[in-house]
Amino acid sequence: MILFGSALSPYARKCIVVAAEKGVELEVRSTGRGNPDPQFLAASPFRKMPALVDGDFTLADSSAIVHYIEAKHPEPVLIPSEPRARGQVIWFDEFADTILFECGRTMFFNRVVAPLFFGREGDLEAADKAEREQLPVALDYLEKVVPDGNGYLVGDRLTLADIAVASPFANFRHLDYAIDQDRHGRVAAYVDRILARPAFAQSFVEEQRFLAVARTQATKASA
């Protein structure tokens, strides 16, 4: 399987971690929306990332991709079949994509992507506002639902819910954003535990290398 996507995208990261947790070999090809690679364009006609190529089969969108991987490689189960559990997992995946990282996207783009990859200053006021007003609301919700101790969001084992929710927090770490321990202590402990899993940890190390190269190039370009 080949996955086209940005090394820093929580959506690509979600697919990478799902594959790693299942022991599925995934070749990751870092790409942007302007990539003319015919395989990428065939997999994603609207240039939506990430995109998957598996032999003669292609697919775009992270949620579609993880459901495909789950169906093709059902063990270990990351999307349960029990109706209520499955509904919860799908909800947390949607929450992570459209609510949690909605503010995270504003923060990450304006503080990292714009200056490093587009060579321009981001809208720092918008980033600060998202961190101040939007992110705490999402974290307040998570503080009520994340488990104490060694539990998981749905059931008694790791699921897509945990992977999807934890993935944006890797981006927050790249921003050196620290979770308020007094207000969101349970979230902080939960995120630390999930991101410590080998699949996440390896991805994060590679992302840091990618950012280090980007910062070096940006510094040279501005000199």
C-alpha angles and dihedrals in degrees: 000000000000121000119198113201149108115288089227099048117114087211094055090042090055090056093045093052094045090053092046093049088054095045091244116153110235125182107211117207113190110226145160133214091268094059109130093194104139092218091055093046091049091050094045114026090178091046091244114163138258103036129179133214116191109171106296093345122094133185139171133204124058097245092050090048096051091048089051092050090047092052094046095043106028098175126114093026112236097164109047122217097218104107100233094042092048091049091052093049092051090048093053090047089053092044091053094048101043108024112023096042095035088082091032090058091056091049097043098043096049097042101037117008100046097050098036103038105022098035095232138105114264127226097271093177090059090047092050091048092051091050093046101042112017107034097054090056091056091045092049088058093047091048087063097048109032114099127249119239117357100339131124134229095252123027125327100305142053114285138171086271092069094043094049095046095045095047098076090052089067086063090049088054090054085056091051087239111165119206112234102252093200095053101029106022095138091051091050093052093045094049092047090053097048095043089051090067110112095246093056094039093054092047091050093052091052091047091053090053090050091051092047090056091046092051091050091051092046091051092051092047092053095045 
